[in-house]
Amino acid sequence: MTDGFKNFLRAEVDTILASMDDDARHDPCRCTAKALGWIEKNAARFRKDWESTSQKSPVSKKIKAQ
């Protein structure tokens, strides 16, 4: 994995975890459900925001190439 993609994933996971309360983060079933819900609602917007702020990061180049 490239560093740019790792940074993208790390930022997305950090954002997902920050959207949860402590109880959800410590309950595997609730954490999974909340994470999947967040991804369904927010992943596309997160990617667009990332691309616009990362100044043509390696992640945005790879996404566009696909």
All heavy atoms as a GROMACS GRO file, in nm:
protein
  525
    1MET      N    1   0.084  -0.118   0.000
    1MET     CA    2   0.000   0.000   0.000
    1MET      C    3   0.088   0.125   0.000
    1MET      O    4   0.188   0.128   0.070
    1MET     CB    5  -0.085   0.001   0.128
    1MET     CG    6  -0.230  -0.014   0.103
    1MET     SD    7  -0.334   0.011   0.248
    1MET     CE    8  -0.294  -0.124   0.354
    2THR      N    9   0.048   0.222  -0.076
    2THR     CA   10   0.125   0.346  -0.078
    2THR      C   11   0.097   0.426   0.048
    2THR      O   12  -0.005   0.407   0.115
    2THR     CB   13   0.087   0.433  -0.200
    2THR    OG1   14  -0.049   0.475  -0.185
    2THR    CG2   15   0.105   0.358  -0.331
    3ASP      N   16   0.189   0.516   0.081
    3ASP     CA   17   0.171   0.599   0.200
    3ASP      C   18   0.047   0.685   0.190
    3ASP      O   19  -0.024   0.705   0.288
    3ASP     CB   20   0.294   0.687   0.223
    3ASP     CG   21   0.414   0.607   0.272
    3ASP    OD1   22   0.394   0.495   0.325
    3ASP    OD2   23   0.527   0.657   0.259
    4GLY      N   24   0.018   0.736   0.070
    4GLY     CA   25  -0.101   0.818   0.052
    4GLY      C   26  -0.229   0.742   0.081
    4GLY      O   27  -0.320   0.795   0.145
    5PHE      N   28  -0.235   0.618   0.038
    5PHE     CA   29  -0.353   0.536   0.062
    5PHE      C   30  -0.364   0.501   0.210
    5PHE      O   31  -0.473   0.505   0.269
    5PHE     CB   32  -0.350   0.410  -0.023
    5PHE     CG   33  -0.476   0.330  -0.017
    5PHE    CD1   34  -0.597   0.385  -0.059
    5PHE    CD2   35  -0.476   0.201   0.030
    5PHE    CE1   36  -0.715   0.312  -0.053
    5PHE    CE2   37  -0.592   0.126   0.036
    5PHE     CZ   38  -0.712   0.182  -0.006
    6LYS      N   39  -0.250   0.471   0.273
    6LYS     CA   40  -0.251   0.444   0.417
    6LYS      C   41  -0.301   0.566   0.494
    6LYS      O   42  -0.380   0.553   0.589
    6LYS     CB   43  -0.111   0.408   0.466
    6LYS     CG   44  -0.067   0.269   0.425
    6LYS     CD   45   0.074   0.243   0.476
    6LYS     CE   46   0.128   0.112   0.424
    6LYS     NZ   47   0.266   0.088   0.468
    7ASN      N   48  -0.256   0.684   0.454
    7ASN     CA   49  -0.301   0.806   0.521
    7ASN      C   50  -0.450   0.828   0.504
    7ASN      O   51  -0.520   0.869   0.597
    7ASN     CB   52  -0.223   0.927   0.469
    7ASN     CG   53  -0.078   0.923   0.509
    7ASN    OD1   54  -0.040   0.856   0.605
    7ASN    ND2   55   0.005   0.994   0.436
    8PHE      N   56  -0.500   0.801   0.384
    8PHE     CA   57  -0.643   0.812   0.356
    8PHE      C   58  -0.722   0.717   0.446
    8PHE      O   59  -0.818   0.758   0.511
    8PHE     CB   60  -0.670   0.782   0.209
    8PHE     CG   61  -0.816   0.774   0.175
    8PHE    CD1   62  -0.890   0.888   0.156
    8PHE    CD2   63  -0.879   0.651   0.161
    8PHE    CE1   64  -1.026   0.882   0.124
    8PHE    CE2   65  -1.014   0.643   0.129
    8PHE     CZ   66  -1.087   0.759   0.111
    9LEU      N   67  -0.682   0.591   0.450
    9LEU     CA   68  -0.752   0.493   0.533
    9LEU      C   69  -0.745   0.528   0.680
    9LEU      O   70  -0.846   0.519   0.752
    9LEU     CB   71  -0.696   0.353   0.511
    9LEU     CG   72  -0.728   0.288   0.378
    9LEU    CD1   73  -0.662   0.151   0.368
    9LEU    CD2   74  -0.878   0.276   0.357
   10ARG      N   75  -0.629   0.570   0.726
   10ARG     CA   76  -0.612   0.608   0.867
   10ARG      C   77  -0.705   0.725   0.901
   10ARG      O   78  -0.771   0.724   1.004
   10ARG     CB   79  -0.467   0.645   0.895
   10ARG     CG   80  -0.439   0.672   1.041
   10ARG     CD   81  -0.290   0.695   1.067
   10ARG     NE   82  -0.215   0.574   1.036
   10ARG     CZ   83  -0.116   0.568   0.947
   10ARG    NH1   84  -0.079   0.675   0.878
   10ARG    NH2   85  -0.052   0.455   0.925
   11ALA      N   86  -0.711   0.824   0.814
   11ALA     CA   87  -0.798   0.939   0.838
   11ALA      C   88  -0.946   0.898   0.838
   11ALA      O   89  -1.023   0.946   0.922
   11ALA     CB   90  -0.773   1.046   0.732
   12GLU      N   91  -0.983   0.810   0.747
   12GLU     CA   92  -1.122   0.767   0.743
   12GLU      C   93  -1.158   0.686   0.867
   12GLU      O   94  -1.263   0.708   0.928
   12GLU     CB   95  -1.150   0.687   0.616
   12GLU     CG   96  -1.298   0.660   0.595
   12GLU     CD   97  -1.329   0.602   0.459
   12GLU    OE1   98  -1.244   0.532   0.401
   12GLU    OE2   99  -1.440   0.627   0.411
   13VAL      N  100  -1.073   0.594   0.907
   13VAL     CA  101  -1.100   0.514   1.028
   13VAL      C  102  -1.105   0.604   1.150
   13VAL      O  103  -1.194   0.589   1.235
   13VAL     CB  104  -0.994   0.403   1.044
   13VAL    CG1  105  -1.004   0.338   1.182
   13VAL    CG2  106  -1.010   0.299   0.935
   14ASP      N  107  -1.013   0.698   1.161
   14ASP     CA  108  -1.015   0.791   1.274
   14ASP      C  109  -1.145   0.871   1.278
   14ASP      O  110  -1.203   0.893   1.385
   14ASP     CB  111  -0.896   0.888   1.268
   14ASP     CG  112  -0.764   0.820   1.301
   14ASP    OD1  113  -0.765   0.704   1.350
   14ASP    OD2  114  -0.659   0.883   1.273
   15THR      N  115  -1.193   0.913   1.162
   15THR     CA  116  -1.318   0.988   1.154
   15THR      C  117  -1.436   0.901   1.193
   15THR      O  118  -1.526   0.946   1.267
   15THR     CB  119  -1.338   1.043   1.011
   15THR    OG1  120  -1.226   1.126   0.979
   15THR    CG2  121  -1.465   1.124   1.000
   16ILE      N  122  -1.437   0.777   1.147
   16ILE     CA  123  -1.545   0.684   1.183
   16ILE      C  124  -1.546   0.661   1.334
   16ILE      O  125  -1.651   0.669   1.398
   16ILE     CB  126  -1.531   0.551   1.106
   16ILE    CG1  127  -1.557   0.573   0.957
   16ILE    CG2  128  -1.626   0.446   1.163
   16ILE    CD1  129  -1.519   0.454   0.869
   17LEU      N  130  -1.431   0.632   1.391
   17LEU     CA  131  -1.425   0.607   1.535
   17LEU      C  132  -1.462   0.731   1.616
   17LEU      O  133  -1.527   0.719   1.720
   17LEU     CB  134  -1.284   0.558   1.574
   17LEU     CG  135  -1.250   0.418   1.525
   17LEU    CD1  136  -1.103   0.386   1.554
   17LEU    CD2  137  -1.341   0.314   1.587
   18ALA      N  138  -1.426   0.848   1.568
   18ALA     CA  139  -1.461   0.971   1.638
   18ALA      C  140  -1.612   0.996   1.638
   18ALA      O  141  -1.663   1.067   1.725
   18ALA     CB  142  -1.387   1.090   1.575
   19SER      N  143  -1.682   0.936   1.543
   19SER     CA  144  -1.826   0.956   1.535
   19SER      C  145  -1.902   0.867   1.634
   19SER      O  146  -2.023   0.881   1.649
   19SER     CB  147  -1.876   0.929   1.393
   19SER     OG  148  -1.876   0.790   1.364
   20MET      N  149  -1.832   0.778   1.701
   20MET     CA  150  -1.895   0.683   1.794
   20MET      C  151  -1.869   0.722   1.938
   20MET      O  152  -1.768   0.784   1.970
   20MET     CB  153  -1.836   0.542   1.774
   20MET     CG  154  -1.857   0.482   1.642
   20MET     SD  155  -1.779   0.318   1.642
   20MET     CE  156  -1.764   0.292   1.466
   21ASP      N  157  -1.961   0.678   2.025
   21ASP     CA  158  -1.935   0.696   2.168
   21ASP      C  159  -1.848   0.579   2.217
   21ASP      O  160  -1.824   0.482   2.145
   21ASP     CB  161  -2.065   0.706   2.247
   21ASP     CG  162  -2.153   0.582   2.235
   21ASP    OD1  163  -2.104   0.475   2.198
   21ASP    OD2  164  -2.275   0.595   2.262
   22ASP      N  165  -1.799   0.589   2.339
   22ASP     CA  166  -1.709   0.487   2.393
   22ASP      C  167  -1.775   0.349   2.399
   22ASP      O  168  -1.710   0.248   2.374
   22ASP     CB  169  -1.660   0.525   2.533
   22ASP     CG  170  -1.551   0.630   2.530
   22ASP    OD1  171  -1.483   0.642   2.426
   22ASP    OD2  172  -1.533   0.699   2.632
   23ASP      N  173  -1.903   0.346   2.434
   23ASP     CA  174  -1.972   0.217   2.443
   23ASP      C  175  -1.972   0.146   2.308
   23ASP      O  176  -1.948   0.026   2.301
   23ASP     CB  177  -2.116   0.236   2.491
   23ASP     CG  178  -2.123   0.280   2.638
   23ASP    OD1  179  -2.027   0.250   2.713
   23ASP    OD2  180  -2.222   0.344   2.674
   24ALA      N  181  -1.999   0.217   2.201
   24ALA     CA  182  -2.001   0.156   2.068
   24ALA      C  183  -1.862   0.111   2.027
   24ALA      O  184  -1.847   0.004   1.968
   24ALA     CB  185  -2.057   0.254   1.966
   25ARG      N  186  -1.761   0.192   2.057
   25ARG     CA  187  -1.624   0.155   2.019
   25ARG      C  188  -1.578   0.027   2.087
   25ARG      O  189  -1.496  -0.046   2.034
   25ARG     CB  190  -1.527   0.268   2.052
   25ARG     CG  191  -1.525   0.376   1.947
   25ARG     CD  192  -1.408   0.470   1.968
   25ARG     NE  193  -1.418   0.550   2.089
   25ARG     CZ  194  -1.478   0.668   2.096
   25ARG    NH1  195  -1.532   0.721   1.989
   25ARG    NH2  196  -1.484   0.732   2.210
   26HIS      N  197  -1.630  -0.001   2.207
   26HIS     CA  198  -1.585  -0.117   2.282
   26HIS      C  199  -1.676  -0.239   2.266
   26HIS      O  200  -1.649  -0.344   2.324
   26HIS     CB  201  -1.570  -0.080   2.430
   26HIS     CG  202  -1.458   0.015   2.452
   26HIS    ND1  203  -1.474   0.151   2.450
   26HIS    CD2  204  -1.326  -0.006   2.471
   26HIS    CE1  205  -1.359   0.210   2.470
   26HIS    NE2  206  -1.266   0.118   2.482
   27ASP      N  207  -1.778  -0.228   2.188
   27ASP     CA  208  -1.868  -0.341   2.160
   27ASP      C  209  -1.852  -0.377   2.013
   27ASP      O  210  -1.895  -0.302   1.925
   27ASP     CB  211  -2.012  -0.300   2.190
   27ASP     CG  212  -2.112  -0.410   2.162
   27ASP    OD1  213  -2.086  -0.498   2.078
   27ASP    OD2  214  -2.220  -0.406   2.224
   28PRO      N  215  -1.788  -0.491   1.984
   28PRO     CA  216  -1.759  -0.526   1.844
   28PRO      C  217  -1.881  -0.524   1.752
   28PRO      O  218  -1.871  -0.476   1.638
   28PRO     CB  219  -1.699  -0.666   1.853
   28PRO     CG  220  -1.646  -0.676   1.992
   28PRO     CD  221  -1.737  -0.592   2.077
   29CYS      N  222  -1.994  -0.573   1.798
   29CYS     CA  223  -2.113  -0.575   1.712
   29CYS      C  224  -2.164  -0.434   1.685
   29CYS      O  225  -2.196  -0.399   1.570
   29CYS     CB  226  -2.224  -0.659   1.776
   29CYS     SG  227  -2.182  -0.835   1.783
   30ARG      N  228  -2.173  -0.351   1.788
   30ARG     CA  229  -2.219  -0.213   1.769
   30ARG      C  230  -2.119  -0.133   1.688
   30ARG      O  231  -2.157  -0.051   1.603
   30ARG     CB  232  -2.242  -0.145   1.904
   30ARG     CG  233  -2.368  -0.193   1.973
   30ARG     CD  234  -2.395  -0.120   2.102
   30ARG     NE  235  -2.411   0.023   2.076
   30ARG     CZ  236  -2.386   0.117   2.167
   30ARG    NH1  237  -2.343   0.085   2.287
   30ARG    NH2  238  -2.403   0.244   2.138
   31CYS      N  239  -1.990  -0.156   1.712
   31CYS     CA  240  -1.887  -0.084   1.638
   31CYS      C  241  -1.896  -0.116   1.489
   31CYS      O  242  -1.892  -0.025   1.405
   31CYS     CB  243  -1.749  -0.121   1.692
   31CYS     SG  244  -1.614  -0.027   1.619
   32THR      N  245  -1.912  -0.243   1.458
   32THR     CA  246  -1.924  -0.284   1.318
   32THR      C  247  -2.047  -0.221   1.253
   32THR      O  248  -2.039  -0.166   1.143
   32THR     CB  249  -1.930  -0.437   1.307
   32THR    OG1  250  -1.809  -0.491   1.360
   32THR    CG2  251  -1.949  -0.482   1.164
   33ALA      N  252  -2.160  -0.228   1.323
   33ALA     CA  253  -2.285  -0.173   1.268
   33ALA      C  254  -2.273  -0.022   1.246
   33ALA      O  255  -2.313   0.030   1.142
   33ALA     CB  256  -2.402  -0.205   1.360
   34LYS      N  257  -2.217   0.047   1.344
   34LYS     CA  258  -2.202   0.193   1.331
   34LYS      C  259  -2.104   0.228   1.220
   34LYS      O  260  -2.126   0.323   1.145
   34LYS     CB  261  -2.157   0.254   1.463
   34LYS     CG  262  -2.261   0.245   1.570
   34LYS     CD  263  -2.271   0.377   1.640
   34LYS     CE  264  -2.382   0.371   1.741
   34LYS     NZ  265  -2.472   0.482   1.728
   35ALA      N  266  -1.994   0.153   1.209
   35ALA     CA  267  -1.895   0.180   1.104
   35ALA      C  268  -1.956   0.159   0.966
   35ALA      O  269  -1.938   0.243   0.877
   35ALA     CB  270  -1.772   0.090   1.122
   36LEU      N  271  -2.029   0.050   0.948
   36LEU     CA  272  -2.092   0.025   0.818
   36LEU      C  273  -2.196   0.132   0.785
   36LEU      O  274  -2.206   0.177   0.671
   36LEU     CB  275  -2.153  -0.115   0.815
   36LEU     CG  276  -2.053  -0.229   0.816
   36LEU    CD1  277  -2.125  -0.363   0.828
   36LEU    CD2  278  -1.964  -0.226   0.694
   37GLY      N  279  -2.271   0.174   0.885
   37GLY     CA  280  -2.368   0.282   0.864
   37GLY      C  281  -2.300   0.412   0.824
   37GLY      O  282  -2.346   0.483   0.734
   38TRP      N  283  -2.189   0.443   0.891
   38TRP     CA  284  -2.115   0.565   0.858
   38TRP      C  285  -2.064   0.558   0.714
   38TRP      O  286  -2.074   0.655   0.639
   38TRP     CB  287  -1.997   0.584   0.954
   38TRP     CG  288  -1.928   0.715   0.935
   38TRP    CD1  289  -1.950   0.830   1.004
   38TRP    CD2  290  -1.826   0.746   0.837
   38TRP    NE1  291  -1.869   0.930   0.956
   38TRP    CE2  292  -1.792   0.881   0.853
   38TRP    CE3  293  -1.763   0.673   0.738
   38TRP    CZ2  294  -1.697   0.945   0.775
   38TRP    CZ3  295  -1.668   0.735   0.659
   38TRP    CH2  296  -1.636   0.869   0.679
   39ILE      N  297  -2.010   0.443   0.676
   39ILE     CA  298  -1.957   0.426   0.540
   39ILE      C  299  -2.066   0.444   0.437
   39ILE      O  300  -2.046   0.514   0.337
   39ILE     CB  301  -1.888   0.289   0.527
   39ILE    CG1  302  -1.759   0.288   0.610
   39ILE    CG2  303  -1.858   0.255   0.382
   39ILE    CD1  304  -1.699   0.150   0.632
   40GLU      N  305  -2.182   0.384   0.460
   40GLU     CA  306  -2.293   0.399   0.365
   40GLU      C  307  -2.335   0.544   0.348
   40GLU      O  308  -2.365   0.588   0.238
   40GLU     CB  309  -2.414   0.317   0.412
   40GLU     CG  310  -2.397   0.169   0.396
   40GLU     CD  311  -2.515   0.091   0.451
   40GLU    OE1  312  -2.615   0.151   0.496
   40GLU    OE2  313  -2.507  -0.034   0.449
   41LYS      N  314  -2.335   0.619   0.456
   41LYS     CA  315  -2.382   0.758   0.452
   41LYS      C  316  -2.274   0.859   0.413
   41LYS      O  317  -2.305   0.962   0.353
   41LYS     CB  318  -2.437   0.799   0.589
   41LYS     CG  319  -2.562   0.726   0.627
   41LYS     CD  320  -2.606   0.768   0.765
   41LYS     CE  321  -2.724   0.684   0.813
   41LYS     NZ  322  -2.759   0.714   0.951
   42ASN      N  323  -2.149   0.832   0.447
   42ASN     CA  324  -2.048   0.937   0.441
   42ASN      C  325  -1.924   0.910   0.357
   42ASN      O  326  -1.843   1.001   0.337
   42ASN     CB  327  -2.001   0.969   0.584
   42ASN     CG  328  -2.113   1.013   0.672
   42ASN    OD1  329  -2.179   1.113   0.645
   42ASN    ND2  330  -2.138   0.937   0.778
   43ALA      N  331  -1.903   0.788   0.311
   43ALA     CA  332  -1.776   0.754   0.245
   43ALA      C  333  -1.752   0.836   0.118
   43ALA      O  334  -1.640   0.884   0.096
   43ALA     CB  335  -1.770   0.605   0.213
   44ALA      N  336  -1.854   0.852   0.036
   44ALA     CA  337  -1.834   0.928  -0.089
   44ALA      C  338  -1.798   1.073  -0.059
   44ALA      O  339  -1.706   1.129  -0.121
   44ALA     CB  340  -1.960   0.921  -0.175
   45ARG      N  341  -1.866   1.132   0.037
   45ARG     CA  342  -1.838   1.272   0.074
   45ARG      C  343  -1.698   1.284   0.134
   45ARG      O  344  -1.623   1.377   0.104
   45ARG     CB  345  -1.944   1.322   0.173
   45ARG     CG  346  -1.923   1.461   0.217
   45ARG     CD  347  -1.952   1.555   0.105
   45ARG     NE  348  -1.950   1.691   0.156
   45ARG     CZ  349  -1.934   1.795   0.082
   45ARG    NH1  350  -1.924   1.782  -0.047
   45ARG    NH2  351  -1.932   1.914   0.134
   46PHE      N  352  -1.662   1.188   0.219
   46PHE     CA  353  -1.528   1.190   0.279
   46PHE      C  354  -1.421   1.185   0.171
   46PHE      O  355  -1.324   1.259   0.175
   46PHE     CB  356  -1.512   1.071   0.376
   46PHE     CG  357  -1.380   1.069   0.445
   46PHE    CD1  358  -1.360   1.139   0.563
   46PHE    CD2  359  -1.272   0.998   0.392
   46PHE    CE1  360  -1.236   1.138   0.627
   46PHE    CE2  361  -1.149   0.997   0.455
   46PHE     CZ  362  -1.132   1.068   0.572
   47ARG      N  363  -1.440   1.096   0.073
   47ARG     CA  364  -1.342   1.083  -0.036
   47ARG      C  365  -1.331   1.214  -0.114
   47ARG      O  366  -1.221   1.259  -0.146
   47ARG     CB  367  -1.379   0.967  -0.129
   47ARG     CG  368  -1.274   0.944  -0.237
   47ARG     CD  369  -1.309   0.829  -0.329
   47ARG     NE  370  -1.429   0.859  -0.405
   47ARG     CZ  371  -1.542   0.789  -0.398
   47ARG    NH1  372  -1.552   0.684  -0.321
   47ARG    NH2  373  -1.646   0.823  -0.471
   48LYS      N  374  -1.445   1.276  -0.146
   48LYS     CA  375  -1.441   1.404  -0.219
   48LYS      C  376  -1.369   1.512  -0.138
   48LYS      O  377  -1.288   1.586  -0.192
   48LYS     CB  378  -1.583   1.450  -0.252
   48LYS     CG  379  -1.647   1.371  -0.362
   48LYS     CD  380  -1.788   1.419  -0.388
   48LYS     CE  381  -1.859   1.328  -0.485
   48LYS     NZ  382  -1.998   1.367  -0.505
   49ASP      N  383  -1.401   1.519  -0.009
   49ASP     CA  384  -1.334   1.617   0.077
   49ASP      C  385  -1.184   1.589   0.085
   49ASP      O  386  -1.103   1.681   0.080
   49ASP     CB  387  -1.394   1.617   0.217
   49ASP     CG  388  -1.535   1.674   0.221
   49ASP    OD1  389  -1.579   1.734   0.120
   49ASP    OD2  390  -1.602   1.656   0.325
   50TRP      N  391  -1.149   1.462   0.096
   50TRP     CA  392  -1.008   1.423   0.102
   50TRP      C  393  -0.936   1.465  -0.025
   50TRP      O  394  -0.828   1.522  -0.021
   50TRP     CB  395  -0.996   1.273   0.123
   50TRP     CG  396  -0.853   1.225   0.125
   50TRP    CD1  397  -0.782   1.182   0.019
   50TRP    CD2  398  -0.766   1.219   0.238
   50TRP    NE1  399  -0.655   1.147   0.058
   50TRP    CE2  400  -0.642   1.170   0.193
   50TRP    CE3  401  -0.782   1.250   0.372
   50TRP    CZ2  402  -0.535   1.150   0.278
   50TRP    CZ3  403  -0.673   1.230   0.457
   50TRP    CH2  404  -0.553   1.181   0.410
   51GLU      N  405  -0.997   1.435  -0.138
   51GLU     CA  406  -0.934   1.470  -0.265
   51GLU      C  407  -0.916   1.620  -0.279
   51GLU      O  408  -0.814   1.667  -0.330
   51GLU     CB  409  -1.016   1.416  -0.381
   51GLU     CG  410  -1.010   1.266  -0.395
   51GLU     CD  411  -1.102   1.212  -0.503
   51GLU    OE1  412  -1.180   1.288  -0.561
   51GLU    OE2  413  -1.093   1.092  -0.529
   52SER      N  414  -1.014   1.696  -0.236
   52SER     CA  415  -1.004   1.841  -0.252
   52SER      C  416  -0.902   1.903  -0.157
   52SER      O  417  -0.844   2.006  -0.189
   52SER     CB  418  -1.140   1.907  -0.233
   52SER     OG  419  -1.181   1.897  -0.098
   53THR      N  420  -0.878   1.840  -0.042
   53THR     CA  421  -0.782   1.896   0.053
   53THR      C  422  -0.644   1.834   0.042
   53THR      O  423  -0.549   1.887   0.096
   53THR     CB  424  -0.831   1.881   0.198
   53THR    OG1  425  -0.849   1.742   0.226
   53THR    CG2  426  -0.960   1.956   0.219
   54SER      N  427  -0.632   1.721  -0.028
   54SER     CA  428  -0.502   1.653  -0.034
   54SER      C  429  -0.418   1.698  -0.153
   54SER      O  430  -0.308   1.650  -0.172
   54SER     CB  431  -0.522   1.502  -0.040
   54SER     OG  432  -0.587   1.466  -0.160
   55GLN      N  433  -0.471   1.788  -0.234
   55GLN     CA  434  -0.397   1.844  -0.348
   55GLN      C  435  -0.342   1.735  -0.438
   55GLN      O  436  -0.222   1.718  -0.456
   55GLN     CB  437  -0.286   1.936  -0.300
   55GLN     CG  438  -0.337   2.053  -0.220
   55GLN     CD  439  -0.225   2.136  -0.163
   55GLN    OE1  440  -0.108   2.104  -0.176
   55GLN    NE2  441  -0.261   2.244  -0.100
   56LYS      N  442  -0.435   1.659  -0.493
   56LYS     CA  443  -0.399   1.553  -0.588
   56LYS      C  444  -0.309   1.448  -0.523
   56LYS      O  445  -0.204   1.413  -0.575
   56LYS     CB  446  -0.332   1.610  -0.713
   56LYS     CG  447  -0.413   1.718  -0.780
   56LYS     CD  448  -0.546   1.663  -0.826
   56LYS     CE  449  -0.625   1.774  -0.893
   56LYS     NZ  450  -0.764   1.749  -0.901
   57SER      N  451  -0.353   1.398  -0.409
   57SER     CA  452  -0.278   1.294  -0.339
   57SER      C  453  -0.270   1.168  -0.422
   57SER      O  454  -0.348   1.150  -0.515
   57SER     CB  455  -0.346   1.263  -0.206
   57SER     OG  456  -0.466   1.192  -0.229
   58PRO      N  457  -0.179   1.077  -0.390
   58PRO     CA  458  -0.173   0.949  -0.461
   58PRO      C  459  -0.306   0.874  -0.455
   58PRO      O  460  -0.341   0.803  -0.546
   58PRO     CB  461  -0.063   0.872  -0.388
   58PRO     CG  462   0.023   0.977  -0.327
   58PRO     CD  463  -0.072   1.091  -0.294
   59VAL      N  464  -0.381   0.892  -0.346
   59VAL     CA  465  -0.510   0.825  -0.334
   59VAL      C  466  -0.605   0.876  -0.443
   59VAL      O  467  -0.668   0.798  -0.513
   59VAL     CB  468  -0.572   0.848  -0.195
   59VAL    CG1  469  -0.714   0.795  -0.190
   59VAL    CG2  470  -0.488   0.782  -0.089
   60SER      N  471  -0.615   1.006  -0.456
   60SER     CA  472  -0.708   1.061  -0.555
   60SER      C  473  -0.666   1.022  -0.697
   60SER      O  474  -0.750   0.998  -0.782
   60SER     CB  475  -0.720   1.212  -0.542
   60SER     OG  476  -0.597   1.276  -0.565
   61LYS      N  477  -0.537   1.014  -0.722
   61LYS     CA  478  -0.492   0.972  -0.855
   61LYS      C  479  -0.531   0.827  -0.882
   61LYS      O  480  -0.574   0.793  -0.990
   61LYS     CB  481  -0.340   0.988  -0.866
   61LYS     CG  482  -0.296   1.133  -0.872
   61LYS     CD  483  -0.146   1.145  -0.876
   61LYS     CE  484  -0.102   1.288  -0.869
   61LYS     NZ  485   0.042   1.302  -0.858
   62LYS      N  486  -0.518   0.739  -0.780
   62LYS     CA  487  -0.552   0.599  -0.799
   62LYS      C  488  -0.702   0.582  -0.817
   62LYS      O  489  -0.747   0.504  -0.899
   62LYS     CB  490  -0.505   0.516  -0.679
   62LYS     CG  491  -0.360   0.487  -0.683
   62LYS     CD  492  -0.323   0.386  -0.577
   62LYS     CE  493  -0.178   0.352  -0.589
   62LYS     NZ  494  -0.153   0.215  -0.618
   63ILE      N  495  -0.783   0.656  -0.741
   63ILE     CA  496  -0.927   0.646  -0.752
   63ILE      C  497  -0.971   0.690  -0.891
   63ILE      O  498  -1.052   0.625  -0.956
   63ILE     CB  499  -0.997   0.730  -0.642
   63ILE    CG1  500  -0.974   0.665  -0.506
   63ILE    CG2  501  -1.147   0.744  -0.670
   63ILE    CD1  502  -1.017   0.750  -0.389
   64LYS      N  503  -0.917   0.798  -0.940
   64LYS     CA  504  -0.954   0.848  -1.072
   64LYS      C  505  -0.908   0.754  -1.183
   64LYS      O  506  -0.970   0.746  -1.287
   64LYS     CB  507  -0.897   0.988  -1.092
   64LYS     CG  508  -0.968   1.090  -1.007
   64LYS     CD  509  -0.910   1.228  -1.024
   64LYS     CE  510  -0.981   1.325  -0.932
   64LYS     NZ  511  -0.924   1.456  -0.934
   65ALA      N  512  -0.799   0.683  -1.161
   65ALA     CA  513  -0.746   0.593  -1.264
   65ALA      C  514  -0.833   0.468  -1.279
   65ALA      O  515  -0.830   0.404  -1.382
   65ALA     CB  516  -0.603   0.552  -1.228
   66GLN      N  517  -0.909   0.436  -1.179
   66GLN     CA  518  -0.990   0.314  -1.184
   66GLN      C  519  -1.111   0.327  -1.266
   66GLN      O  520  -1.170   0.380  -1.326
   66GLN     CB  521  -1.032   0.273  -1.043
   66GLN     CG  522  -0.916   0.231  -0.960
   66GLN     CD  523  -0.957   0.196  -0.817
   66GLN    OE1  524  -1.070   0.213  -0.777
   66GLN    NE2  525  -0.863   0.147  -0.742
   0.00000   0.00000   0.00000
